[in-house]
Amino acid sequence: MLKTRILSALVLAPPVLAAAFFGSPWFDALAALAGALMAWEWIRLCRGGFGLTGWTMAALMALTGALATRFPLDVLLGLALATPMIRLAMAGEDRLRGGMEEEGPWWITAGVPYLGLPLVALVWIRGEGGWETLFWLLAVVWATDIGAYACGRTLGGPLLAPRISPKKTWSGLLGGMGSAALAGWGLALAFGYAPPLWVILFAPGLAVIAQAGDLFESSMKRRFNVKDSSNLIPGHGGLLDRVDGLLAAAPPVACVVALQGGGIGLWQ
């Protein structure tokens, strides 16, 4: 299992990093594809089927990823308008089919901001903060996952949220925070910058947010009795299983980029 996870990561990481480095239109295309796939997984996770509303939501997320670089505010407005429309469409489909679980339509609707806002944030970070900021974010989130997994498996200890995830531990959380701090500091140095203290502290804060995003997706899978969001990525499950922490961490970084006028206080 671990070997499969590592192999999948080695195969997927280069094209993701290449798209992030070269930016538009490559990263826009990647974001569009990821948005459509995540919409499909989210609807599958919520047991909503994949009727006309599902295709509409997948198209909406694809457009979000494709257009966020040039029209971020328009895309955000579109997401705000689309959210109640998706809910009304789901109500209509539910009435016609009569087979959806009671919670399904509400959670499917919640997927519009849950997926759309991080997509806009990621594409906007690449456009405004540059590839260095996006690489920094990816490194911090990936280091969080690796550190949490390694420390949790090695040290064990009290469970972090036993009712949601029976494997996540406090030692894993602390290990993820430490790994994130090292990754954020180390990558800044590799880029030729001496990171200020607040940036070093920001990285473990993002680790906590990323872990919270992971727990949220775990709670959703438990709520709907689903093991994985899909089987798209061997050893990892679905795309949502792989990027749940990134979805949570991207909006805070986008806010910092906006406040800093580009970058995260290291490179302007």
ZINOR-V863101 format. One record per run of one state. SS is the DSSP state (a for helix, b for strand, c for the rest). FROM is the first residue (numbers start at 0). LEN is the number of residues. If there is no record, write none. Layout:
ss=SS from=FROM len=LEN
ss=SS from=FROM len=LEN
//
This chain:
ss=c from=0 len=1
ss=a from=1 len=21
ss=c from=22 len=3
ss=a from=25 len=20
ss=c from=45 len=6
ss=a from=51 len=16
ss=c from=67 len=4
ss=a from=71 len=26
ss=c from=97 len=6
ss=a from=103 len=52
ss=c from=155 len=3
ss=b from=158 len=3
ss=c from=161 len=3
ss=b from=164 len=5
ss=a from=169 len=21
ss=c from=190 len=6
ss=a from=196 len=27
ss=c from=223 len=9
ss=b from=232 len=1
ss=c from=233 len=3
ss=b from=236 len=1
ss=c from=237 len=1
ss=a from=238 len=22
ss=c from=260 len=8
//
